[in-house]
Amino acid sequence: MPYQDLLAGLVELHVLYHAVHGEIFGLEMLRELERHGYRISPGTLYPLLHRLRHRGYLRSRELRLGRTRRRLYRATAKGRKALAVVHEHVQELLGELEERPARESRAIQAGAERTRS
């Protein structure tokens, strides 16, 4: 995917969003992220999950399913608060991104009308 460096922060937010809404595990998140067009490897996702846990945004627990072990992640209070704060900033950015094309479109239309007059 182009601009992977710019999208990296969105991947963390996407993971945190899902962890706020329920327990998540690595393979599930890989599939979810892929569904949204992100192409990341387990070698990228698992360190990301560990970083979020180390920073206090996620907590984890181990679930045993027979011989299989699965680490489940859930957002902490700090993670829920962080997502709420970031959400405000993302909304502001989206507003600006949507406002600028509309403003440019109006300017182009105004210029075209002046040319016709």
N, C-alpha and C positions, 0 to 999 in steps of 0.2 A: 504494500500500500504506500503510495507517495506521502511525503511529509510525516513519516513515522515519528520523527523527533518532536514535532509539534503535537501529535496525537497522544504521546506517551502519558501526559498528565490526564487526558480524558480516560485512558484505560484505568488508572487508579481510581478516578471518580466513579467510573462505571462499576468497578468491583465494590467499592464502598457503598454505592447505592444499593446493590443487591444484598450486601451483608447487613444493611440496615433493615431490609424487608424480610430477612430470613437467613437461616444457616446456608452457607455455600461451601462447595469443595472445588478443588482445582479443575478436575476434568469438566465438571458442569460449567465453570466459568470460561474455560477454553472454548466450549461449544457456544456459550452465550455471546462471548466477544466475537467469535467468528460469524455468528448470525448477524452481527452489526457491522461486519466488514473489517474487523481487526484481525490481523494474522500474526499472532504471537505464539511462541513455542512454550512448552512447559518450563524450559530453562530460563525463560523470562518471567513467566507468571509466578512460579513458586517463590523466587526471591522477592518479587513484588509483594506477595502475601506475607512473607516473613518480615519485610520492611514495615508494612502497615501494622503488623502485630507488635513489632519492636517499638514503634512510635506511639503505641497505645490506642490506635484506631480500631484494631480488631482484637478479639480474643479467640482462642481455639480450644478445641477438645478433640480427643481421639475416639473414634468409633471403631469397634472391631466387628467385622462381619465374617465369621468363620476364621479363615486364615488371613483374610484381607483386613488391612487397617486403612481407615480413611480419616483424614484430618478435616474437621469442619470448622468454619470460621463464621463469626458473628460480630457485628459492630458493637463497640463499647459506647458508653455515654459520650466519651470524647469524640468517637467516630461519628455518632449521630449529630452532635453539635457542629463538628467540622463540616459535615455535608450540608447542614442548614446554612452555615455562613457562606460556604462556597457557592451554594445554590443562588444566593442573592447576587453574588458577583457574576455568575454565569448568566443570570437573567439580564443584568445590566449590559453585559457584553452583547448578548443576543439582540437586545433592543437597539444598540448602536449598529450592529451588523445589518439589521433589517431597516433601520432608519436611513442609513447612508444611501443604499441603492434607490430608495423612494425619493430622497432629496435630489440625487443625481438625475433620476428620471424626470422629475418636475423641471429641473434646470434645462434639460435637453428639450423638453416640450416647449418651455418658454422661449428658448432660442429659436426653435423651429417656427413658432408663431410670429416672432419678430421678423424673421426672414420673409415670411409670406406677406407681411403687412407692407 
